Amino acid sequence: MRRYIRRAAGLSLFLLAALLVNAVRVQVLQAEDLNGSPANRRPAIARYGEPRGDVFAGGRPVTGSKDTGEQLRYERTYPDGPLYAPVTGYSSQKYGTTLLEHAEDGVLSGTDPALAPLPFWNEFTRSRQPGGRVLTTIRRSAQEAAYRGLNGRRGAVAAIEPATGRILALVSSPSYDPGLLSGNSPAVTEAWRRLNAAESHPMLNRAIRQTYPPGSTFKIVTAAAALEARVVTDPDAPTDTADPFVIPGTRTTLPNPVPGCRRASLVYAIKWSCNTVMANLGVKVGLEGMLGTAGRFGFNDDSLRIPSGVAVSGFDRRMSVDQLALSSIGQFDTTATPLQMAMVAAAVANGGELAYPYLVERTTTWDGDTVRETPRRSYRRAMFPATAHELRRMMVEAAERGTGTRALIDGVTVGGKTGTAQHGVGNAGTPYAWFIAWAQDRGAPRPAVAVAVVVEDPEAAGGEISGGGDAAPIARAVMVEALKPETSR
């Protein structure tokens, strides 16, 4: 009898051990896979069971949450959705998150361990904290000015505080309302289909995710390279550039937008945007020198985060001499995001030192205690201070007496550079209108803002399309707002 009892007890112990092993397998070894299974609704129910933390601009929230009473209880709302969509992105129960909603998801959803009162608190208690806050560097009035200026036309605006790298405005147009994607209803599916099928691509963040040929705005980079390489030692002295100028290695002559570019000085070439002079200087600097200078401004950097990822602005590493000539005037395969060209203007404005651009000032708990603060840090030394000084002088000349007069502001020193970028097969597409600039109050120690504007579909037609006519007034409106005292922004 005892033998049977022992056998039964042994079998029971074996079964108990098997149950324990299976529990460990399910709850420990397979926990991550099971938690992430599409059939498991509990993470989604928990994620949307509490209001999400908010993104702030200028001290006010630009996001919110609404109680739907459904199983996935809270949906994201965006009071000024199209205005701030390039900053916030969307948070969708069906399609996930993008931009700041994605980059700062841990803080906003309350899962970031830094929000907990004690280390490992969330792990031990299996809980999450109330969603935290993300305070951006955006200035509301500058953002609104950029959005109004584009007025639904395809294009983008990026504005930076040169000394710190704080992003003051980030606008993409046409835009969309992220709130249309917040839930998981059939209406959300239809909105997703419609937005992705739209010819104007409203969900494309043109400010940081779209690259364009920068056209003549890139001549600031070429001018920096020529000065740094000592190809030009006196910016006011004539160059040896012929007009007509035959692109090296070809029989093609390069046109100029204005007369007077034959043997023109670098100052004149920037002021009136002489293609021949800048192409000639780029060839003289050489591929290695142009690559080095472009890289110090941020071109070919695939690691830039603001904290959302930024598309790579490109300057080809291998080119023939004729391709280098065209690349030196912002054509051929040279491409740039509006943020990148704002960085070019910012480097000039800040004496050659380029601050790392950033969009998040700090993150906090739901009741305002700081979790993380973004420090000011140097990105790269784009050029020597003496070079930056000369470029500032040239950009002021271009703005005051050249192609950028529509960006001028009373009582303010403005430096600018226009650009008209050809594109399409055989350059048959409508040119893009560019303008980059910086502005400094005449009593201020340093420039307060650097801005880049691109307009894909300018209002002017044919030869009248220009960065000075289409993009400069938008840049001016943004700079006016950025120059105002902070309390009134």
C-alpha positions in Angstrom: 0.0 0.0 0.0 2.8 2.4 0.9 4.4 1.6 -2.4 1.4 2.9 -4.3 1.2 6.0 -2.1 4.9 6.7 -2.9 4.2 6.3 -6.6 1.2 8.6 -6.5 3.2 11.1 -4.5 6.1 10.9 -7.0 3.7 11.4 -9.9 2.1 14.3 -8.2 5.5 15.9 -7.6 6.4 15.3 -11.2 3.2 17.0 -12.4 3.7 19.9 -10.0 7.3 20.4 -11.3 6.0 20.2 -14.9 3.4 22.9 -14.1 6.1 25.1 -12.5 8.4 24.6 -15.5 5.5 25.5 -17.8 4.7 28.6 -15.7 8.3 29.8 -16.0 8.3 29.1 -19.7 5.1 31.1 -20.2 5.6 33.9 -17.7 9.4 34.4 -18.2 10.8 32.9 -21.3 7.8 33.6 -23.6 6.5 36.7 -21.8 7.9 39.2 -24.3 6.5 37.2 -27.3 3.1 36.7 -25.7 2.9 40.4 -24.6 3.6 41.5 -28.2 1.3 39.1 -29.8 -1.5 40.7 -31.9 -4.0 38.5 -30.2 -3.1 40.0 -26.8 -5.3 43.1 -26.3 -4.1 43.8 -22.7 -1.1 46.0 -23.6 -3.3 48.2 -25.9 -6.1 48.4 -23.2 -3.5 49.5 -20.7 -1.8 51.9 -23.1 -5.1 53.7 -23.9 -6.7 53.3 -20.6 -5.2 56.6 -19.3 -4.9 60.0 -20.9 -1.6 60.5 -22.8 0.8 63.3 -21.7 0.9 66.4 -23.8 3.3 68.2 -26.1 3.7 71.9 -25.4 4.7 74.8 -27.6 5.1 78.3 -26.2 3.8 77.2 -22.8 0.5 75.8 -24.1 -0.4 72.2 -25.0 -0.8 71.4 -28.7 -2.2 67.9 -28.0 -4.9 66.5 -25.8 -6.8 63.3 -25.0 -10.5 62.5 -25.1 -12.5 59.8 -23.2 -14.4 57.7 -25.8 -15.9 55.3 -23.3 -14.7 52.4 -25.6 -12.4 49.5 -24.6 -9.4 51.5 -25.9 -10.6 54.4 -23.8 -8.6 57.5 -24.6 -7.9 58.9 -28.1 -5.4 61.6 -29.0 -6.6 65.1 -30.0 -4.8 67.9 -31.7 -6.4 71.4 -31.3 -4.2 72.9 -34.0 -3.5 69.7 -35.8 -2.3 70.9 -39.3 -0.2 73.7 -37.8 1.9 71.4 -35.5 1.7 68.1 -37.4 5.4 68.4 -38.5 6.3 68.7 -34.8 4.0 66.2 -33.1 3.4 63.6 -35.7 0.5 61.4 -34.9 -0.4 58.9 -32.2 -2.9 56.4 -33.6 -4.5 53.3 -32.0 -4.3 51.7 -35.4 -1.1 53.0 -37.1 1.2 53.7 -34.2 3.2 56.8 -33.6 5.5 59.2 -35.6 7.8 62.2 -34.9 7.7 63.5 -31.3 4.8 61.2 -30.5 7.2 58.4 -31.3 10.5 59.7 -30.1 9.1 60.7 -26.7 6.5 57.9 -26.5 8.0 56.6 -23.2 7.4 60.0 -21.5 4.0 60.7 -23.0 2.6 57.2 -22.3 4.0 57.1 -18.8 6.2 54.0 -19.3 9.6 55.8 -19.1 11.3 54.5 -15.9 12.5 58.1 -15.3 8.9 59.1 -14.4 8.7 56.5 -11.6 9.3 57.6 -7.9 11.9 54.9 -7.3 14.2 52.7 -9.5 12.4 49.6 -10.9 9.1 50.8 -9.4 7.2 50.1 -12.6 8.7 46.6 -12.9 7.9 45.6 -9.3 4.4 47.1 -9.2 3.5 46.3 -12.9 2.1 49.8 -13.2 2.7 52.9 -15.2 2.9 56.5 -14.2 0.6 59.3 -15.6 1.9 60.5 -18.9 4.6 63.2 -18.7 4.9 66.4 -20.7 7.2 67.3 -23.6 8.1 71.0 -23.8 9.3 72.0 -27.3 11.5 74.9 -28.4 8.9 76.0 -30.9 7.8 79.7 -30.8 4.1 79.8 -31.5 4.1 83.1 -33.3 7.0 82.1 -35.6 5.3 78.8 -36.4 2.0 80.5 -37.2 3.8 83.1 -39.4 5.5 80.3 -41.4 2.2 78.4 -41.8 0.3 81.5 -43.0 3.1 82.4 -45.4 3.0 79.1 -47.2 -0.8 79.4 -47.3 -1.3 75.8 -48.4 1.4 75.8 -51.1 3.8 72.9 -51.2 6.9 73.8 -49.3 8.5 74.0 -45.9 10.1 76.4 -43.3 12.7 75.7 -40.7 14.0 78.3 -38.2 16.8 77.9 -35.7 18.3 80.0 -32.9 21.9 80.1 -34.1 23.7 80.3 -30.8 21.8 77.4 -29.2 20.4 75.2 -32.0 16.9 75.5 -30.6 14.4 75.0 -33.4 11.9 77.9 -33.4 9.7 76.9 -36.3 9.1 73.7 -38.3 6.4 73.9 -40.9 5.4 71.6 -43.8 2.7 72.4 -46.3 0.2 71.2 -47.2 -0.4 69.6 -43.9 -3.0 67.4 -42.3 -4.9 66.8 -39.1 -3.3 64.0 -37.1 -6.5 63.7 -35.1 -8.1 62.0 -38.1 -5.9 59.0 -37.4 -6.2 58.8 -33.6 -8.8 56.0 -33.2 -9.3 52.6 -34.8 -12.7 53.0 -36.5 -13.4 52.6 -40.3 -13.3 56.4 -40.6 -9.6 56.2 -39.5 -8.9 53.6 -42.1 -10.5 55.7 -44.8 -8.6 58.9 -43.6 -5.3 56.9 -43.8 -6.1 55.7 -47.3 -7.1 59.2 -48.5 -4.1 61.0 -47.0 -1.6 58.5 -48.4 -3.2 58.6 -51.8 -3.3 62.5 -52.0 -1.1 63.9 -54.8 0.1 66.7 -52.5 1.5 64.2 -49.9 0.2 66.1 -46.8 1.7 63.5 -44.4 5.2 64.1 -45.8 7.2 66.2 -43.4 9.0 68.4 -46.0 10.9 70.3 -43.3 13.0 67.3 -42.2 12.1 64.3 -44.3 12.2 65.7 -47.9 15.4 66.8 -49.7 15.5 69.2 -52.6 18.2 70.6 -54.9 19.2 73.7 -52.9 20.1 75.7 -55.9 21.9 79.0 -55.4 21.5 78.9 -51.6 24.3 76.2 -51.7 26.6 78.9 -53.0 27.2 80.0 -49.4 28.8 76.5 -48.8 30.9 76.9 -51.9 32.0 80.4 -50.9 33.0 79.1 -47.5 35.0 76.3 -49.2 36.8 78.8 -51.5 37.7 81.1 -48.6 38.8 78.2 -46.4 41.0 76.7 -49.1 42.5 80.1 -49.9 41.2 79.8 -53.5 39.8 83.3 -52.8 41.9 85.5 -50.5 40.2 88.8 -51.3 36.4 88.5 -51.7 36.2 92.0 -53.3 38.9 91.2 -55.9 38.0 90.1 -59.5 38.1 86.4 -60.2 39.4 84.8 -63.4 35.9 83.5 -64.4 35.1 83.8 -68.1 31.6 84.6 -69.4 30.4 82.7 -71.3 31.8 79.9 -69.0 32.1 76.5 -70.5 31.5 73.7 -68.0 34.8 71.8 -67.8 34.8 68.5 -69.8 31.8 69.6 -71.9 30.8 72.0 -74.6 27.9 73.4 -72.5 27.9 77.0 -71.4 26.6 77.9 -68.0 24.0 80.8 -68.0 23.9 83.6 -65.4 20.7 85.2 -64.1 22.2 88.8 -64.5 24.8 90.5 -66.6 28.2 91.5 -65.1 29.4 88.1 -63.9 32.5 88.1 -66.1 35.5 88.2 -63.8 33.1 89.1 -61.0 34.3 89.2 -57.4 33.0 86.7 -54.8 31.0 89.5 -53.2 29.3 90.3 -56.5 28.7 86.6 -57.2 26.9 86.1 -54.0 25.0 89.4 -54.2 23.7 88.6 -57.8 24.0 84.8 -57.7 26.5 84.4 -60.5 26.5 80.7 -61.5 29.7 80.9 -63.5 31.8 82.3 -60.7 30.6 79.8 -58.1 31.0 76.8 -60.4 34.5 77.9 -61.3 35.4 78.3 -57.7 34.0 74.9 -56.8 36.1 73.2 -59.5 39.2 75.1 -58.2 38.5 74.0 -54.6 38.3 70.4 -55.8 36.1 67.5 -54.8 37.9 66.7 -51.6 37.7 70.3 -50.4 34.1 70.7 -51.3 33.2 67.4 -49.6 35.0 68.5 -46.4 33.3 71.8 -46.2 29.8 70.4 -47.0 30.3 67.7 -44.4 31.2 70.3 -41.7 27.8 72.0 -42.4 26.0 68.7 -42.0 25.8 67.2 -45.5 26.1 63.4 -45.7 25.4 62.9 -42.0 22.9 60.1 -41.5 22.9 60.3 -37.7 21.2 63.7 -37.2 18.2 63.4 -34.7 16.2 66.3 -33.3 15.1 63.8 -31.7 13.1 62.6 -34.7 15.3 61.3 -37.6 16.2 63.8 -40.3 16.7 62.8 -44.0 20.3 62.8 -45.2 21.3 65.9 -47.2 23.7 64.8 -49.9 26.8 66.0 -51.7 28.2 63.2 -53.9 31.5 61.6 -52.9 32.4 60.7 -56.4 32.0 63.1 -59.3 33.5 64.2 -62.6 34.7 67.7 -62.9 31.6 68.8 -64.8 29.4 67.3 -62.2 31.4 69.1 -59.5 30.8 72.4 -61.2 27.0 71.9 -61.2 27.0 70.5 -57.6 28.9 73.7 -56.5 25.8 75.8 -57.5 23.4 73.4 -55.8 22.4 71.4 -58.8 23.3 67.9 -60.2 22.7 65.4 -57.3 23.2 67.9 -54.4 20.2 67.7 -52.1 19.2 69.3 -48.8 16.4 69.4 -46.3 15.1 72.9 -45.3 16.5 72.2 -41.8 19.9 71.6 -43.3 19.8 74.9 -45.2 18.7 76.6 -42.0 21.8 75.1 -40.4 24.0 76.6 -43.1 22.6 80.1 -42.4 22.9 79.5 -38.6 26.6 78.5 -38.9 27.3 81.8 -40.8 25.3 83.8 -38.2 27.1 82.1 -35.3 30.6 82.9 -36.3 31.3 79.5 -38.0 30.3 77.3 -35.1 27.2 75.2 -35.7 25.1 74.3 -32.7 23.3 70.9 -32.7 19.7 71.5 -33.6 17.0 70.3 -31.2 13.3 70.4 -30.8 12.7 69.3 -27.2 13.6 71.8 -24.5 12.8 69.4 -21.7 10.5 66.6 -20.5 8.7 66.6 -17.2 6.4 64.5 -15.1 2.7 65.2 -15.3 3.0 67.8 -12.4 6.0 69.6 -13.9 9.1 68.1 -12.3 11.9 68.0 -14.8 12.8 64.5 -16.1 15.4 65.5 -18.8 16.6 68.8 -20.2 18.3 69.1 -23.6 21.8 70.7 -23.2 23.2 73.1 -25.7 26.0 71.3 -27.6 28.3 72.0 -30.5 27.6 70.1 -33.7 30.6 71.0 -35.8 33.0 73.9 -36.5 31.8 74.6 -40.1 34.4 77.3 -40.8 36.8 79.7 -39.2 35.3 82.9 -37.6 37.1 85.1 -40.2 35.3 83.1 -43.0 32.0 83.5 -41.3 32.6 87.2 -40.9 33.1 87.6 -44.7 30.1 85.5 -45.5 27.9 87.5 -43.1 29.1 90.7 -45.0 28.2 89.1 -48.3 24.8 87.9 -47.2 24.0 91.4 -45.8 25.0 92.9 -49.2 22.8 90.4 -51.0 19.8 91.2 -48.7 20.3 95.0 -48.7 21.4 95.7 -52.3 21.0 92.4 -54.2 18.4 89.7 -54.7 17.0 89.4 -51.1 15.6 92.9 -50.5 12.1 91.6 -49.7 13.4 90.1 -46.5 14.6 93.4 -45.0 13.3 94.5 -41.6 13.4 98.1 -40.3 16.1 98.4 -37.6 17.4 94.9 -38.1 20.5 93.6 -39.8 19.4 90.8 -42.2 21.7 88.6 -44.3 20.2 86.4 -47.0 20.7 84.3 -50.0 18.1 83.5 -52.7 17.9 80.3 -54.7 16.0 79.0 -57.7 16.6 75.3 -58.1 16.0 73.4 -61.4 14.7 69.9 -61.2 13.0 67.2 -63.2 13.9 65.5 -66.5 15.9 68.0 -68.5 15.2 70.6 -65.7 11.6 70.8 -67.1 9.9 70.9 -63.7 8.8 74.2 -62.2 11.8 75.6 -60.3 11.8 75.5 -56.5 12.1 78.9 -54.8 14.6 79.0 -51.9 15.6 81.6 -49.4 18.0 81.3 -46.4 18.6 84.2 -44.0 19.5 85.3 -40.5 18.5 88.4 -38.6 20.0 90.4 -35.7 18.6 93.4 -33.9 21.1 96.2 -34.3 21.6 96.5 -30.6 21.9 92.7 -29.9 25.2 90.9 -29.5 24.4 88.1 -31.9 21.7 87.0 -34.5 18.6 85.7 -33.0 17.3 83.5 -35.8 18.3 81.7 -39.0 15.7 80.5 -41.4 15.3 78.5 -44.6 12.2 78.5 -46.8 11.5 76.4 -49.9 8.4 76.8 -52.0 7.7 73.9 -54.5 5.0 75.6 -56.4 5.8 79.4 -56.5 3.0 81.8 -57.5 5.1 83.5 -60.2 5.4 82.0 -63.6 8.3 81.3 -65.9 11.4 83.5 -65.5 9.8 85.5 -62.6 10.1 82.6 -60.2 12.7 83.4 -57.6 13.6 82.8 -54.0 13.6 86.6 -53.4 10.1 87.0 -54.7 8.4 83.8 -53.4 10.3 82.6 -50.3 11.9 85.8 -48.9 8.7 87.4 -47.6 7.9 84.2 -45.7 11.3 84.2 -44.1 10.9 87.9 -43.2 7.6 87.2 -41.4 9.1 84.3 -39.4 12.2 86.4 -38.5 10.0 89.3 -37.4 8.2 87.0 -34.9 11.4 85.4 -33.7 13.0 88.8 -33.0 10.2 89.8 -30.6 10.7 89.5 -26.8 10.0 86.0 -25.6 7.0 87.1 -23.5 5.1 88.2 -26.6 5.9 85.2 -28.8 
